[in-house]
């Protein structure tokens, strides 16, 4: 059985999306967004009693949600993480060593 959940927490939204829930929409203006999800009851049970997730995927999804919220608010590229401001160490080191 599926439920619709609205949450203002970006961490909970990232958890739900990491566990396979479907993001319906993002409401509100940045930084006070709320996220609307279609969630399976098993995911809600897992969230309440276990809560262990792949941390790398969680971090990536959280970053992705922040970018979507900032783009929806119409913020410039340097707020969304899409604009490179200079060189990184990996650009300076040859062959990635």
C-alpha positions as a Markdown table, in Angstrom:
| # | Residue | x | y | z |
|---|---|---|---|---|
| 1 | Unk | 0.0 | 0.0 | 0.0 |
| 2 | Unk | 1.3 | 3.5 | -0.9 |
| 3 | Unk | 0.9 | 6.7 | 1.0 |
| 4 | Unk | 1.6 | 10.3 | 0.2 |
| 5 | Unk | 3.9 | 12.1 | 2.6 |
| 6 | Unk | 4.9 | 15.7 | 2.8 |
| 7 | Unk | 8.1 | 16.5 | 4.6 |
| 8 | Unk | 10.0 | 19.8 | 5.1 |
| 9 | Unk | 13.2 | 18.0 | 6.1 |
| 10 | Unk | 15.7 | 17.6 | 3.3 |
| 11 | Unk | 17.4 | 14.7 | 5.1 |
| 12 | Unk | 14.2 | 12.7 | 5.3 |
| 13 | Unk | 13.4 | 13.5 | 1.7 |
| 14 | Unk | 16.9 | 12.2 | 0.7 |
| 15 | Unk | 16.3 | 9.1 | 2.8 |
| 16 | Unk | 12.9 | 8.4 | 1.1 |
| 17 | Unk | 14.3 | 9.0 | -2.3 |
| 18 | Unk | 17.3 | 6.8 | -1.6 |
| 19 | Unk | 15.0 | 4.0 | -0.6 |
| 20 | Unk | 13.1 | 4.2 | -3.9 |
| 21 | Unk | 10.2 | 6.5 | -3.1 |
| 22 | Unk | 8.9 | 8.7 | -5.9 |
| 23 | Unk | 9.2 | 12.5 | -5.6 |
| 24 | Unk | 6.0 | 14.1 | -6.8 |
| 25 | Unk | 6.8 | 17.8 | -6.4 |
| 26 | Unk | 8.7 | 20.4 | -4.4 |
| 27 | Unk | 6.6 | 23.1 | -2.8 |
| 28 | Unk | 7.6 | 26.4 | -1.3 |
| 29 | Unk | 10.5 | 28.8 | -1.9 |
| 30 | Unk | 14.1 | 28.1 | -1.1 |
| 31 | Unk | 15.2 | 27.5 | 1.7 |
| 32 | Unk | 11.7 | 26.6 | 3.1 |
| 33 | Unk | 10.8 | 23.9 | 0.7 |
| 34 | Unk | 8.6 | 20.9 | 1.4 |
| 35 | Unk | 8.8 | 17.7 | -0.5 |
| 36 | Unk | 5.9 | 15.5 | -1.5 |
| 37 | Unk | 6.5 | 11.8 | -2.0 |
| 38 | Unk | 4.6 | 8.6 | -2.8 |
| 39 | Unk | 6.0 | 6.1 | -0.3 |
| 40 | Unk | 5.5 | 2.4 | 0.2 |
| 41 | Unk | 4.6 | 1.2 | 3.7 |
| 42 | Unk | 7.7 | -1.0 | 3.9 |
| 43 | Unk | 9.9 | 2.0 | 3.5 |
| 44 | Unk | 8.1 | 3.8 | 6.3 |
| 45 | Unk | 8.6 | 0.7 | 8.5 |
| 46 | Unk | 12.2 | 0.5 | 7.6 |
| 47 | Unk | 12.7 | 4.2 | 8.3 |
| 48 | Unk | 11.1 | 3.9 | 11.8 |
| 49 | Unk | 12.8 | 0.7 | 13.0 |
| 50 | Unk | 16.1 | 0.3 | 11.1 |
| 51 | Unk | 17.1 | 3.4 | 9.1 |
| 52 | Unk | 20.4 | 2.1 | 7.7 |
| 53 | Unk | 21.1 | 3.3 | 4.2 |
| 54 | Unk | 24.0 | 3.5 | 1.7 |
| 55 | Unk | 25.6 | 6.7 | 2.8 |
| 56 | Unk | 27.2 | 7.6 | -0.5 |
| 57 | Unk | 23.9 | 7.4 | -2.4 |
| 58 | Unk | 22.2 | 9.3 | 0.4 |
| 59 | Unk | 24.7 | 12.2 | 0.1 |
| 60 | Unk | 24.4 | 12.3 | -3.7 |
| 61 | Unk | 20.5 | 12.4 | -3.5 |
| 62 | Unk | 20.6 | 15.1 | -0.9 |
| 63 | Unk | 22.9 | 17.2 | -3.1 |
| 64 | Unk | 20.6 | 16.6 | -6.1 |
| 65 | Unk | 17.5 | 17.7 | -4.1 |
| 66 | Unk | 19.3 | 20.9 | -3.0 |
| 67 | Unk | 20.2 | 21.7 | -6.6 |
| 68 | Unk | 16.6 | 21.2 | -7.7 |
| 69 | Unk | 15.3 | 23.5 | -4.9 |
| 70 | Unk | 17.8 | 26.2 | -5.8 |
| 71 | Unk | 17.0 | 26.0 | -9.5 |
| 72 | Unk | 13.3 | 26.1 | -8.8 |
| 73 | Unk | 13.9 | 29.3 | -6.8 |
| 74 | Unk | 15.8 | 30.8 | -9.8 |
| 75 | Unk | 19.1 | 31.3 | -8.0 |
| 76 | Unk | 22.3 | 31.8 | -10.1 |
| 77 | Unk | 24.5 | 29.0 | -11.2 |
| 78 | Unk | 27.1 | 29.4 | -8.4 |
| 79 | Unk | 24.3 | 28.8 | -5.9 |
| 80 | Unk | 23.4 | 25.5 | -7.6 |
| 81 | Unk | 26.9 | 24.1 | -7.7 |
| 82 | Unk | 26.9 | 24.1 | -11.5 |
| 83 | Unk | 29.4 | 26.9 | -11.9 |
| 84 | Unk | 33.2 | 26.2 | -11.5 |
| 85 | Unk | 35.0 | 29.0 | -9.9 |
| 86 | Unk | 38.6 | 27.9 | -10.6 |
| 87 | Unk | 41.1 | 25.0 | -10.6 |
| 88 | Unk | 40.9 | 21.9 | -8.4 |
| 89 | Unk | 43.8 | 19.9 | -7.2 |
| 90 | Unk | 42.8 | 17.1 | -9.6 |
| 91 | Unk | 43.2 | 19.5 | -12.5 |
| 92 | Unk | 46.7 | 20.4 | -11.5 |
| 93 | Unk | 48.0 | 16.8 | -10.8 |
| 94 | Unk | 48.8 | 14.9 | -14.0 |
| 95 | Unk | 47.3 | 11.4 | -14.6 |
| 96 | Unk | 45.1 | 11.7 | -11.5 |
| 97 | Unk | 48.0 | 10.8 | -9.2 |
